[in-house]
Amino acid sequence: MPRALWIAAIAALALAALSLLLPYQPVYDPWGWLVWGRELTRLDLVTAEGMSWKPLPVLIDAPLSLLGDAAPKGWLFVARSGWLLAPVLAGWLAARLAGEEAGRWRFAAAALAAGSVALTADAFTPAARQFSGGLSEPLLVSLVLGAVTAALARRSALALWLGFGAALLRPECWPFLAVGAVWQARREPRLRLHALAVALLVPLAWFVPDLLGAGDPLAGSRTARGGPIEPLDAFAVFGRALAAPLVAAWVGVGLFVVARGRRREPDGVLTVLLIGATAWTLLVAAMAVAGYAGLPRFLAPATAAVAVVGAVGIARAGAALAAGRTQLLAGAASLALAAGVVQLGARAAEVPADLRDADRQAILVDGMFELADEVGAERLTFCGGEVRLANLLTPPTALAWRMDRALSSVRAIPHPRYGTALSTRPLPGGKLIARLGRWRVTRLSC
Protein backbone atom coordinates (compact mmCIF):
# COMPACT_ATOMS: atom_id res chain seq x y z
CA MET A 1 0.00 0.00 0.00
CA PRO A 2 1.29 3.51 -0.75
CA ARG A 3 3.29 5.50 1.74
CA ALA A 4 0.72 8.30 1.83
CA LEU A 5 -1.91 5.88 3.14
CA TRP A 6 0.42 4.64 5.86
CA ILE A 7 1.23 8.21 6.90
CA ALA A 8 -2.49 9.07 7.04
CA ALA A 9 -3.17 5.94 9.09
CA ILE A 10 -0.40 6.78 11.57
CA ALA A 11 -1.74 10.33 11.86
CA ALA A 12 -5.22 8.93 12.59
CA LEU A 13 -3.79 6.75 15.38
CA ALA A 14 -1.92 9.73 16.82
CA LEU A 15 -5.11 11.82 16.81
CA ALA A 16 -6.98 8.98 18.50
CA ALA A 17 -4.34 8.95 21.24
CA LEU A 18 -4.56 12.72 21.64
CA SER A 19 -8.36 12.51 21.85
CA LEU A 20 -7.97 10.67 25.17
CA LEU A 21 -7.21 14.06 26.70
CA LEU A 22 -10.81 15.06 26.02
CA PRO A 23 -13.22 14.62 28.95
CA TYR A 24 -15.76 12.39 27.19
CA GLN A 25 -16.82 9.01 28.58
CA PRO A 26 -18.02 5.82 26.85
CA VAL A 27 -21.73 5.24 26.32
CA TYR A 28 -23.87 2.28 27.38
CA ASP A 29 -22.55 -0.59 25.23
CA PRO A 30 -18.81 0.10 25.59
CA TRP A 31 -19.09 0.07 29.39
CA GLY A 32 -20.83 -3.28 29.18
CA TRP A 33 -18.12 -4.67 26.90
CA LEU A 34 -15.54 -3.56 29.45
CA VAL A 35 -17.40 -5.44 32.20
CA TRP A 36 -17.57 -8.57 30.05
CA GLY A 37 -13.90 -8.26 29.08
CA ARG A 38 -12.96 -8.16 32.75
CA GLU A 39 -15.19 -11.15 33.48
CA LEU A 40 -13.64 -13.05 30.58
CA THR A 41 -10.16 -12.70 32.07
CA ARG A 42 -11.56 -14.10 35.34
CA LEU A 43 -13.33 -16.96 33.55
CA ASP A 44 -16.60 -15.73 35.08
CA LEU A 45 -18.48 -14.39 32.07
CA VAL A 46 -22.21 -13.64 32.58
CA THR A 47 -24.04 -12.42 29.46
CA ALA A 48 -27.63 -12.88 30.60
CA GLU A 49 -27.94 -9.17 31.47
CA GLY A 50 -27.18 -6.00 29.55
CA MET A 51 -26.89 -5.61 25.79
CA SER A 52 -26.61 -8.33 23.16
CA TRP A 53 -23.31 -10.18 22.86
CA LYS A 54 -20.72 -8.80 20.43
CA PRO A 55 -17.42 -10.76 20.31
CA LEU A 56 -14.77 -8.37 19.02
CA PRO A 57 -15.09 -5.56 21.61
CA VAL A 58 -15.05 -8.07 24.46
CA LEU A 59 -12.00 -9.87 23.05
CA ILE A 60 -10.25 -6.49 22.83
CA ASP A 61 -11.39 -5.39 26.29
CA ALA A 62 -10.25 -8.61 27.96
CA PRO A 63 -6.53 -7.73 27.78
CA LEU A 64 -7.33 -4.04 28.24
CA SER A 65 -8.97 -4.89 31.59
CA LEU A 66 -5.48 -5.59 32.92
CA LEU A 67 -4.94 -1.82 32.73
CA GLY A 68 -7.39 -1.35 35.59
CA ASP A 69 -8.96 2.11 35.66
CA ALA A 70 -7.23 2.96 32.37
CA ALA A 71 -9.12 0.23 30.48
CA PRO A 72 -11.94 2.58 29.31
CA LYS A 73 -9.33 4.88 27.78
CA GLY A 74 -7.84 1.86 26.03
CA TRP A 75 -11.16 0.99 24.44
CA LEU A 76 -11.79 4.61 23.45
CA PHE A 77 -8.41 4.62 21.70
CA VAL A 78 -9.36 1.53 19.68
CA ALA A 79 -12.85 2.79 18.81
CA ARG A 80 -11.72 6.30 17.93
CA SER A 81 -8.89 4.91 15.81
CA GLY A 82 -11.56 3.11 13.81
CA TRP A 83 -13.61 6.31 13.57
CA LEU A 84 -10.62 8.24 12.21
CA LEU A 85 -9.35 5.51 9.91
CA ALA A 86 -12.73 5.01 8.22
CA PRO A 87 -12.76 8.38 6.35
CA VAL A 88 -9.05 7.99 5.54
CA LEU A 89 -9.71 4.63 3.88
CA ALA A 90 -12.85 5.92 2.15
CA GLY A 91 -10.96 8.87 0.74
CA TRP A 92 -8.06 6.72 -0.43
CA LEU A 93 -10.39 4.21 -2.10
CA ALA A 94 -12.32 6.96 -3.87
CA ALA A 95 -9.12 8.51 -5.24
CA ARG A 96 -7.72 5.12 -6.21
CA LEU A 97 -10.87 3.94 -7.97
CA ALA A 98 -11.46 7.25 -9.75
CA GLY A 99 -8.27 6.51 -11.70
CA GLU A 100 -5.44 8.63 -13.03
CA GLU A 101 -7.67 9.91 -15.81
CA ALA A 102 -9.75 11.82 -13.25
CA GLY A 103 -6.83 14.19 -12.67
CA ARG A 104 -7.36 16.68 -9.86
CA TRP A 105 -10.93 15.53 -9.47
CA ARG A 106 -9.49 12.54 -7.59
CA PHE A 107 -8.75 14.86 -4.68
CA ALA A 108 -12.33 16.12 -4.73
CA ALA A 109 -13.50 12.50 -4.72
CA ALA A 110 -11.28 11.71 -1.73
CA ALA A 111 -12.56 14.71 0.23
CA LEU A 112 -16.21 13.99 -0.59
CA ALA A 113 -15.99 10.31 0.37
CA ALA A 114 -14.07 11.04 3.56
CA GLY A 115 -16.48 13.79 4.59
CA SER A 116 -19.56 11.68 3.91
CA VAL A 117 -18.19 8.81 6.02
CA ALA A 118 -16.98 11.04 8.86
CA LEU A 119 -20.27 12.94 9.09
CA THR A 120 -22.79 10.23 8.32
CA ALA A 121 -26.29 11.36 9.24
CA ASP A 122 -27.74 9.50 12.23
CA ALA A 123 -30.68 10.92 14.13
CA PHE A 124 -30.23 8.38 16.96
CA THR A 125 -26.47 8.57 17.58
CA PRO A 126 -24.75 11.38 15.64
CA ALA A 127 -21.28 10.77 14.25
CA ALA A 128 -19.61 12.97 16.86
CA ARG A 129 -21.36 11.04 19.61
CA GLN A 130 -20.17 7.75 18.16
CA PHE A 131 -16.64 9.17 18.27
CA SER A 132 -16.83 10.54 21.80
CA GLY A 133 -18.69 7.54 23.24
CA GLY A 134 -16.62 4.77 21.67
CA LEU A 135 -19.29 2.96 19.67
CA SER A 136 -18.12 0.16 17.39
CA GLU A 137 -19.76 0.94 14.03
CA PRO A 138 -16.97 3.30 12.85
CA LEU A 139 -14.50 0.52 13.66
CA LEU A 140 -16.70 -1.81 11.61
CA VAL A 141 -16.47 0.56 8.64
CA SER A 142 -12.69 0.78 8.91
CA LEU A 143 -12.43 -3.03 8.97
CA VAL A 144 -14.71 -3.41 5.92
CA LEU A 145 -12.92 -0.68 3.93
CA GLY A 146 -9.59 -2.07 5.11
CA ALA A 147 -10.56 -5.46 3.70
CA VAL A 148 -11.40 -3.86 0.34
CA THR A 149 -8.11 -1.95 0.39
CA ALA A 150 -6.16 -5.12 1.20
CA ALA A 151 -7.93 -7.00 -1.60
CA LEU A 152 -6.99 -4.28 -4.09
CA ALA A 153 -3.38 -4.57 -2.92
CA ARG A 154 -3.60 -8.36 -3.54
CA ARG A 155 -3.14 -9.15 0.13
CA SER A 156 -5.89 -11.75 0.20
CA ALA A 157 -5.13 -13.27 3.59
CA LEU A 158 -5.16 -9.86 5.26
CA ALA A 159 -8.46 -9.02 3.53
CA LEU A 160 -9.97 -12.27 4.79
CA TRP A 161 -8.95 -11.66 8.41
CA LEU A 162 -10.08 -8.04 8.34
CA GLY A 163 -13.43 -9.35 7.13
CA PHE A 164 -13.35 -11.81 10.02
CA GLY A 165 -12.88 -8.92 12.44
CA ALA A 166 -15.87 -7.14 10.89
CA ALA A 167 -17.94 -10.32 11.20
CA LEU A 168 -17.26 -10.29 14.96
CA LEU A 169 -18.94 -6.88 15.14
CA ARG A 170 -22.12 -7.30 13.10
CA PRO A 171 -23.93 -10.48 11.98
CA GLU A 172 -24.81 -8.76 8.69
CA CYS A 173 -21.18 -9.39 7.71
CA TRP A 174 -21.54 -13.16 7.80
CA PRO A 175 -22.90 -13.79 4.28
CA PHE A 176 -20.39 -11.37 2.75
CA LEU A 177 -17.52 -13.02 4.58
CA ALA A 178 -18.75 -16.48 3.53
CA VAL A 179 -18.92 -15.51 -0.14
CA GLY A 180 -15.51 -13.83 0.01
CA ALA A 181 -13.88 -16.74 1.83
CA VAL A 182 -15.20 -19.34 -0.65
CA TRP A 183 -14.19 -17.21 -3.62
CA GLN A 184 -10.69 -16.58 -2.29
CA ALA A 185 -10.20 -20.23 -1.33
CA ARG A 186 -11.08 -21.31 -4.87
CA ARG A 187 -8.76 -18.74 -6.45
CA GLU A 188 -5.89 -19.30 -4.01
CA PRO A 189 -5.72 -22.80 -2.53
CA ARG A 190 -3.19 -21.59 0.06
CA LEU A 191 -6.04 -19.69 1.73
CA ARG A 192 -8.20 -22.75 2.32
CA LEU A 193 -6.95 -23.23 5.86
CA HIS A 194 -7.58 -19.53 6.54
CA ALA A 195 -11.12 -19.84 5.18
CA LEU A 196 -11.74 -22.98 7.25
CA ALA A 197 -10.46 -21.26 10.40
CA VAL A 198 -12.77 -18.29 9.79
CA ALA A 199 -15.73 -20.61 9.18
CA LEU A 200 -15.12 -22.30 12.54
CA LEU A 201 -14.22 -19.25 14.62
CA VAL A 202 -17.15 -17.00 13.69
CA PRO A 203 -19.91 -19.23 15.14
CA LEU A 204 -17.72 -20.15 18.11
CA ALA A 205 -17.15 -16.49 18.97
CA TRP A 206 -20.81 -15.59 18.65
CA PHE A 207 -22.65 -18.52 20.21
CA VAL A 208 -20.37 -20.26 22.72
CA PRO A 209 -19.99 -17.25 25.10
CA ASP A 210 -23.78 -16.86 25.34
CA LEU A 211 -24.13 -20.60 25.85
CA LEU A 212 -21.66 -20.47 28.74
CA GLY A 213 -22.59 -17.05 30.10
CA ALA A 214 -26.38 -17.15 29.72
CA GLY A 215 -27.21 -20.82 29.17
CA ASP A 216 -28.60 -20.04 25.72
CA PRO A 217 -26.53 -19.65 22.52
CA LEU A 218 -29.22 -17.34 21.09
CA ALA A 219 -29.51 -15.10 24.16
CA GLY A 220 -27.87 -12.18 22.33
CA SER A 221 -30.36 -12.43 19.48
CA ARG A 222 -33.29 -12.37 21.89
CA THR A 223 -31.82 -9.40 23.73
CA ALA A 224 -31.38 -7.51 20.44
CA ARG A 225 -35.02 -8.10 19.53
CA GLY A 226 -36.27 -7.27 23.01
CA GLY A 227 -34.80 -3.75 23.21
CA PRO A 228 -36.77 -0.56 23.78
CA ILE A 229 -36.74 0.47 20.09
CA GLU A 230 -39.89 -0.47 18.21
CA PRO A 231 -39.44 -2.74 15.16
CA LEU A 232 -39.55 -0.94 11.81
CA ASP A 233 -41.00 -1.72 8.43
CA ALA A 234 -38.55 -2.04 5.55
CA PHE A 235 -39.43 1.40 4.15
CA ALA A 236 -38.25 3.10 7.36
CA VAL A 237 -34.85 1.41 6.99
CA PHE A 238 -34.66 2.46 3.34
CA GLY A 239 -35.41 6.02 4.40
CA ARG A 240 -32.55 5.94 6.89
CA ALA A 241 -30.26 4.46 4.25
CA LEU A 242 -31.10 7.29 1.84
CA ALA A 243 -30.54 9.99 4.47
CA ALA A 244 -27.23 8.70 5.84
CA PRO A 245 -24.77 9.66 3.04
CA LEU A 246 -24.50 13.09 1.49
CA VAL A 247 -27.05 13.82 -1.23
CA ALA A 248 -24.06 14.44 -3.50
CA ALA A 249 -23.02 10.81 -3.03
CA TRP A 250 -26.35 9.61 -4.40
CA VAL A 251 -26.01 11.97 -7.38
CA GLY A 252 -22.55 10.51 -7.95
CA VAL A 253 -23.96 6.97 -7.81
CA GLY A 254 -26.43 7.96 -10.52
CA LEU A 255 -23.63 9.46 -12.62
CA PHE A 256 -21.59 6.28 -12.21
CA VAL A 257 -24.50 4.06 -13.27
CA VAL A 258 -25.24 6.21 -16.33
CA ALA A 259 -21.58 6.37 -17.35
CA ARG A 260 -21.11 2.65 -16.87
CA GLY A 261 -24.13 1.93 -19.05
CA ARG A 262 -22.74 4.14 -21.80
CA ARG A 263 -19.28 2.57 -21.73
CA ARG A 264 -20.69 -0.95 -21.58
CA GLU A 265 -17.51 -1.96 -19.80
CA PRO A 266 -17.28 -3.76 -16.48
CA ASP A 267 -16.12 -1.73 -13.51
CA GLY A 268 -15.71 -4.60 -11.11
CA VAL A 269 -14.78 -3.10 -7.73
CA LEU A 270 -17.27 -0.24 -7.85
CA THR A 271 -20.03 -2.54 -9.05
CA VAL A 272 -19.30 -4.98 -6.23
CA LEU A 273 -19.37 -2.11 -3.72
CA LEU A 274 -22.73 -0.92 -5.02
CA ILE A 275 -24.23 -4.41 -5.03
CA GLY A 276 -22.82 -5.00 -1.55
CA ALA A 277 -24.34 -1.76 -0.25
CA THR A 278 -27.73 -2.74 -1.68
CA ALA A 279 -27.55 -6.24 -0.22
CA TRP A 280 -26.47 -4.93 3.20
CA THR A 281 -29.38 -2.48 3.28
CA LEU A 282 -31.86 -5.19 2.31
CA LEU A 283 -30.46 -7.42 5.03
CA VAL A 284 -30.81 -4.73 7.71
CA ALA A 285 -34.36 -4.05 6.48
CA ALA A 286 -35.25 -7.73 6.69
CA MET A 287 -33.81 -7.95 10.21
CA ALA A 288 -35.77 -4.85 11.23
CA VAL A 289 -38.98 -6.48 10.04
CA ALA A 290 -37.99 -9.54 12.09
CA GLY A 291 -37.83 -7.39 15.22
CA TYR A 292 -34.27 -6.03 15.35
CA ALA A 293 -33.60 -2.32 15.79
CA GLY A 294 -32.52 -1.28 12.27
CA LEU A 295 -30.65 1.76 13.62
CA PRO A 296 -28.94 4.06 11.11
CA ARG A 297 -25.48 3.13 12.37
CA PHE A 298 -26.16 -0.52 11.51
CA LEU A 299 -26.15 0.66 7.88
CA ALA A 300 -22.68 2.20 8.23
CA PRO A 301 -20.77 -0.11 5.81
CA ALA A 302 -23.45 0.37 3.13
CA THR A 303 -23.33 4.12 3.69
CA ALA A 304 -19.53 4.12 3.29
CA ALA A 305 -19.75 2.09 0.07
CA VAL A 306 -22.28 4.55 -1.37
CA ALA A 307 -19.98 7.44 -0.41
CA VAL A 308 -17.03 5.86 -2.24
CA VAL A 309 -18.98 4.95 -5.39
CA GLY A 310 -20.70 8.35 -5.47
CA ALA A 311 -17.43 10.23 -5.05
CA VAL A 312 -15.91 8.26 -7.92
CA GLY A 313 -18.93 8.96 -10.12
CA ILE A 314 -18.60 12.70 -9.49
CA ALA A 315 -14.85 12.66 -10.08
CA ARG A 316 -15.14 10.87 -13.41
CA ALA A 317 -17.96 13.11 -14.60
CA GLY A 318 -16.00 16.18 -13.47
CA ALA A 319 -12.97 14.98 -15.41
CA ALA A 320 -15.21 14.74 -18.48
CA LEU A 321 -16.05 18.43 -17.98
CA ALA A 322 -12.35 19.31 -17.94
CA ALA A 323 -11.85 17.32 -21.13
CA GLY A 324 -14.81 18.94 -22.85
CA ARG A 325 -16.88 15.73 -22.97
CA THR A 326 -20.40 14.93 -21.73
CA GLN A 327 -21.25 18.46 -20.64
CA LEU A 328 -24.59 17.60 -19.07
CA LEU A 329 -23.24 14.93 -16.72
CA ALA A 330 -20.17 16.99 -15.96
CA GLY A 331 -22.33 19.97 -15.03
CA ALA A 332 -24.34 17.73 -12.71
CA ALA A 333 -21.09 16.60 -11.09
CA SER A 334 -20.01 20.18 -10.44
CA LEU A 335 -23.35 21.10 -8.90
CA ALA A 336 -23.36 17.93 -6.79
CA LEU A 337 -19.87 18.66 -5.50
CA ALA A 338 -20.88 22.19 -4.52
CA ALA A 339 -24.01 20.87 -2.82
CA GLY A 340 -21.89 18.30 -1.01
CA VAL A 341 -19.64 21.02 0.40
CA VAL A 342 -22.67 22.94 1.65
CA GLN A 343 -24.23 19.85 3.24
CA LEU A 344 -20.94 18.90 4.87
CA GLY A 345 -20.80 22.39 6.35
CA ALA A 346 -24.32 22.01 7.72
CA ARG A 347 -23.50 18.67 9.30
CA ALA A 348 -20.25 19.98 10.75
CA ALA A 349 -22.18 22.86 12.33
CA GLU A 350 -24.11 20.31 14.43
CA VAL A 351 -20.96 18.76 15.91
CA PRO A 352 -20.42 21.30 18.74
CA ALA A 353 -23.92 20.71 20.12
CA ASP A 354 -23.42 16.93 19.96
CA LEU A 355 -20.13 17.25 21.83
CA ARG A 356 -21.74 19.47 24.46
CA ASP A 357 -24.26 16.68 25.08
CA ALA A 358 -21.36 14.24 25.42
CA ASP A 359 -19.65 16.60 27.85
CA ARG A 360 -22.78 16.87 30.01
CA GLN A 361 -23.07 13.10 30.20
CA ALA A 362 -19.37 12.77 31.05
CA ILE A 363 -19.82 15.21 33.94
CA LEU A 364 -22.72 13.09 35.23
CA VAL A 365 -20.68 9.88 34.95
CA ASP A 366 -17.67 11.44 36.68
CA GLY A 367 -19.86 12.66 39.54
CA MET A 368 -21.51 9.26 39.87
CA PHE A 369 -18.11 7.57 39.99
CA GLU A 370 -16.87 9.95 42.67
CA LEU A 371 -19.87 9.30 44.91
CA ALA A 372 -19.77 5.54 44.28
CA ASP A 373 -16.12 5.48 45.33
CA GLU A 374 -16.93 7.43 48.47
CA VAL A 375 -19.85 5.22 49.51
CA GLY A 376 -18.34 1.92 48.38
CA ALA A 377 -19.79 -0.95 46.42
CA GLU A 378 -20.75 -2.93 49.52
CA ARG A 379 -23.02 -0.19 50.89
CA LEU A 380 -24.47 0.54 47.45
CA THR A 381 -25.46 -3.09 46.93
CA PHE A 382 -26.64 -3.60 50.49
CA CYS A 383 -30.15 -4.61 49.44
CA GLY A 384 -30.01 -7.92 47.60
CA GLY A 385 -26.67 -7.25 45.93
CA GLU A 386 -28.20 -4.61 43.62
CA VAL A 387 -28.31 -0.85 43.32
CA ARG A 388 -30.95 1.17 41.47
CA LEU A 389 -29.88 3.96 39.12
CA ALA A 390 -32.67 6.51 38.86
CA ASN A 391 -30.99 8.77 36.29
CA LEU A 392 -31.72 7.32 32.85
CA LEU A 393 -29.19 9.65 31.16
CA THR A 394 -26.37 7.76 32.85
CA PRO A 395 -25.55 4.21 31.69
CA PRO A 396 -25.95 1.58 34.43
CA THR A 397 -23.17 -0.40 32.75
CA ALA A 398 -20.77 2.38 33.76
CA LEU A 399 -21.65 1.98 37.43
CA ALA A 400 -21.26 -1.81 37.19
CA TRP A 401 -17.76 -1.29 35.80
CA ARG A 402 -16.84 1.18 38.53
CA MET A 403 -18.10 -1.06 41.34
CA ASP A 404 -16.37 -4.12 39.84
CA ARG A 405 -19.67 -5.97 39.74
CA ALA A 406 -21.68 -7.89 37.13
CA LEU A 407 -24.12 -6.00 34.90
CA SER A 408 -27.01 -7.52 36.85
CA SER A 409 -25.93 -5.58 39.96
CA VAL A 410 -27.23 -2.25 38.58
CA ARG A 411 -30.83 -1.70 37.54
CA ALA A 412 -31.92 1.42 35.65
CA ILE A 413 -35.26 2.27 37.30
CA PRO A 414 -36.67 5.81 36.96
CA HIS A 415 -38.82 5.68 40.11
CA PRO A 416 -37.40 3.06 42.51
CA ARG A 417 -39.56 2.07 45.48
CA TYR A 418 -37.12 -0.15 47.33
CA GLY A 419 -33.40 -0.91 47.55
CA THR A 420 -30.48 1.52 47.46
CA ALA A 421 -30.69 4.14 44.71
CA LEU A 422 -28.40 6.68 43.07
CA SER A 423 -30.16 9.71 41.67
CA THR A 424 -29.73 13.36 40.80
CA ARG A 425 -33.02 14.31 42.46
CA PRO A 426 -34.63 13.65 45.86
CA LEU A 427 -36.40 10.30 46.13
CA PRO A 428 -39.46 10.17 48.43
CA GLY A 429 -39.80 7.59 51.16
CA GLY A 430 -36.10 6.95 51.74
CA LYS A 431 -33.14 7.97 53.86
CA LEU A 432 -30.39 10.08 52.32
CA ILE A 433 -27.09 8.42 53.24
CA ALA A 434 -24.64 10.34 51.01
CA ARG A 435 -24.56 13.31 48.69
CA LEU A 436 -21.95 14.79 46.37
CA GLY A 437 -22.69 17.56 43.90
CA ARG A 438 -25.86 16.68 42.00
CA TRP A 439 -25.70 13.02 42.98
CA ARG A 440 -27.21 11.45 46.10
CA VAL A 441 -27.52 7.94 47.52
CA THR A 442 -30.88 7.09 49.09
CA ARG A 443 -31.63 3.99 51.15
CA LEU A 444 -35.18 2.83 50.54
CA SER A 445 -36.84 -0.19 52.12
CA CYS A 446 -35.16 -3.48 51.20
ChimeraX attribute file (.defattr): number of C-alpha atoms within 10 A of each C-alpha:
attribute: neighborCount
match mode: 1-to-1
recipient: residues
	/A:1	11
	/A:2	8
	/A:3	8
	/A:4	10
	/A:5	14
	/A:6	11
	/A:7	11
	/A:8	16
	/A:9	18
	/A:10	14
	/A:11	16
	/A:12	21
	/A:13	19
	/A:14	14
	/A:15	15
	/A:16	22
	/A:17	17
	/A:18	11
	/A:19	18
	/A:20	17
	/A:21	9
	/A:22	9
	/A:23	13
	/A:24	26
	/A:25	25
	/A:26	26
	/A:27	24
	/A:28	19
	/A:29	22
	/A:30	26
	/A:31	26
	/A:32	29
	/A:33	28
	/A:34	26
	/A:35	26
	/A:36	29
	/A:37	26
	/A:38	27
	/A:39	21
	/A:40	20
	/A:41	16
	/A:42	10
	/A:43	10
	/A:44	14
	/A:45	19
	/A:46	21
	/A:47	25
	/A:48	20
	/A:49	18
	/A:50	21
	/A:51	21
	/A:52	22
	/A:53	29
	/A:54	22
	/A:55	22
	/A:56	19
	/A:57	23
	/A:58	23
	/A:59	19
	/A:60	16
	/A:61	27
	/A:62	21
	/A:63	15
	/A:64	21
	/A:65	23
	/A:66	13
	/A:67	13
	/A:68	9
	/A:69	12
	/A:70	11
	/A:71	19
	/A:72	23
	/A:73	20
	/A:74	18
	/A:75	25
	/A:76	25
	/A:77	21
	/A:78	19
	/A:79	26
	/A:80	27
	/A:81	26
	/A:82	26
	/A:83	29
	/A:84	25
	/A:85	28
	/A:86	29
	/A:87	29
	/A:88	25
	/A:89	28
	/A:90	32
	/A:91	28
	/A:92	26
	/A:93	25
	/A:94	29
	/A:95	26
	/A:96	18
	/A:97	23
	/A:98	26
	/A:99	14
	/A:100	12
	/A:101	12
	/A:102	24
	/A:103	16
	/A:104	14
	/A:105	23
	/A:106	27
	/A:107	19
	/A:108	21
	/A:109	35
	/A:110	27
	/A:111	20
	/A:112	30
	/A:113	33
	/A:114	27
	/A:115	25
	/A:116	30
	/A:117	31
	/A:118	24
	/A:119	22
	/A:120	24
	/A:121	23
	/A:122	21
	/A:123	13
	/A:124	10
	/A:125	16
	/A:126	19
	/A:127	26
	/A:128	22
	/A:129	21
	/A:130	22
	/A:131	27
	/A:132	25
	/A:133	25
	/A:134	30
	/A:135	26
	/A:136	26
	/A:137	24
	/A:138	28
	/A:139	24
	/A:140	27
	/A:141	27
	/A:142	25
	/A:143	26
	/A:144	26
	/A:145	28
	/A:146	22
	/A:147	24
	/A:148	23
	/A:149	20
	/A:150	18
	/A:151	17
	/A:152	16
	/A:153	13
	/A:154	12
	/A:155	14
	/A:156	20
	/A:157	20
	/A:158	17
	/A:159	26
	/A:160	24
	/A:161	19
	/A:162	21
	/A:163	26
	/A:164	26
	/A:165	21
	/A:166	27
	/A:167	28
	/A:168	23
	/A:169	20
	/A:170	16
	/A:171	14
	/A:172	20
	/A:173	20
	/A:174	18
	/A:175	14
	/A:176	15
	/A:177	23
	/A:178	18
	/A:179	11
	/A:180	17
	/A:181	26
	/A:182	16
	/A:183	12
	/A:184	21
	/A:185	19
	/A:186	12
	/A:187	11
	/A:188	12
	/A:189	11
	/A:190	12
	/A:191	18
	/A:192	16
	/A:193	11
	/A:194	16
	/A:195	24
	/A:196	13
	/A:197	13
	/A:198	21
	/A:199	17
	/A:200	10
	/A:201	13
	/A:202	18
	/A:203	14
	/A:204	14
	/A:205	17
	/A:206	21
	/A:207	19
	/A:208	15
	/A:209	22
	/A:210	24
	/A:211	17
	/A:212	15
	/A:213	20
	/A:214	17
	/A:215	14
	/A:216	17
	/A:217	18
	/A:218	16
	/A:219	21
	/A:220	24
	/A:221	17
	/A:222	14
	/A:223	16
	/A:224	16
	/A:225	18
	/A:226	16
	/A:227	14
	/A:228	8
	/A:229	13
	/A:230	13
	/A:231	19
	/A:232	19
	/A:233	16
	/A:234	19
	/A:235	11
	/A:236	16
	/A:237	25
	/A:238	17
	/A:239	11
	/A:240	20
	/A:241	27
	/A:242	15
	/A:243	17
	/A:244	24
	/A:245	28
	/A:246	29
	/A:247	19
	/A:248	28
	/A:249	29
	/A:250	21
	/A:251	21
	/A:252	30
	/A:253	23
	/A:254	17
	/A:255	25
	/A:256	25
	/A:257	16
	/A:258	14
	/A:259	17
	/A:260	15
	/A:261	11
	/A:262	9
	/A:263	9
	/A:264	9
	/A:265	9
	/A:266	10
	/A:267	12
	/A:268	9
	/A:269	14
	/A:270	22
	/A:271	15
	/A:272	13
	/A:273	19
	/A:274	21
	/A:275	15
	/A:276	17
	/A:277	21
	/A:278	16
	/A:279	16
	/A:280	22
	/A:281	25
	/A:282	17
	/A:283	18
	/A:284	24
	/A:285	25
	/A:286	17
	/A:287	20
	/A:288	21
	/A:289	18
	/A:290	15
	/A:291	20
	/A:292	22
	/A:293	22
	/A:294	27
	/A:295	22
	/A:296	23
	/A:297	25
	/A:298	20
	/A:299	26
	/A:300	26
	/A:301	28
	/A:302	24
	/A:303	29
	/A:304	31
	/A:305	29
	/A:306	31
	/A:307	35
	/A:308	34
	/A:309	32
	/A:310	31
	/A:311	41
	/A:312	34
	/A:313	31
	/A:314	36
	/A:315	35
	/A:316	28
	/A:317	28
	/A:318	30
	/A:319	22
	/A:320	20
	/A:321	19
	/A:322	16
	/A:323	12
	/A:324	10
	/A:325	13
	/A:326	15
	/A:327	15
	/A:328	11
	/A:329	23
	/A:330	23
	/A:331	16
	/A:332	19
	/A:333	27
	/A:334	17
	/A:335	15
	/A:336	21
	/A:337	24
	/A:338	13
	/A:339	15
	/A:340	21
	/A:341	17
	/A:342	12
	/A:343	18
	/A:344	19
	/A:345	13
	/A:346	11
	/A:347	18
	/A:348	15
	/A:349	11
	/A:350	14
	/A:351	16
	/A:352	11
	/A:353	11
	/A:354	17
	/A:355	18
	/A:356	13
	/A:357	13
	/A:358	23
	/A:359	17
	/A:360	14
	/A:361	20
	/A:362	20
	/A:363	15
	/A:364	21
	/A:365	22
	/A:366	14
	/A:367	18
	/A:368	26
	/A:369	18
	/A:370	16
	/A:371	19
	/A:372	22
	/A:373	13
	/A:374	12
	/A:375	15
	/A:376	13
	/A:377	19
	/A:378	12
	/A:379	16
	/A:380	24
	/A:381	19
	/A:382	14
	/A:383	18
	/A:384	10
	/A:385	16
	/A:386	23
	/A:387	30
	/A:388	26
	/A:389	25
	/A:390	20
	/A:391	19
	/A:392	11
	/A:393	14
	/A:394	20
	/A:395	23
	/A:396	27
	/A:397	28
	/A:398	26
	/A:399	26
	/A:400	23
	/A:401	22
	/A:402	18
	/A:403	18
	/A:404	14
	/A:405	19
	/A:406	23
	/A:407	24
	/A:408	17
	/A:409	20
	/A:410	26
	/A:411	20
	/A:412	19
	/A:413	16
	/A:414	13
	/A:415	14
	/A:416	19
	/A:417	17
	/A:418	16
	/A:419	20
	/A:420	27
	/A:421	30
	/A:422	27
	/A:423	22
	/A:424	18
	/A:425	12
	/A:426	14
	/A:427	20
	/A:428	12
	/A:429	12
	/A:430	17
	/A:431	14
	/A:432	16
	/A:433	12
	/A:434	15
	/A:435	16
	/A:436	14
	/A:437	11
	/A:438	12
	/A:439	22
	/A:440	21
	/A:441	29
	/A:442	24
	/A:443	23
	/A:444	18
	/A:445	12
	/A:446	10
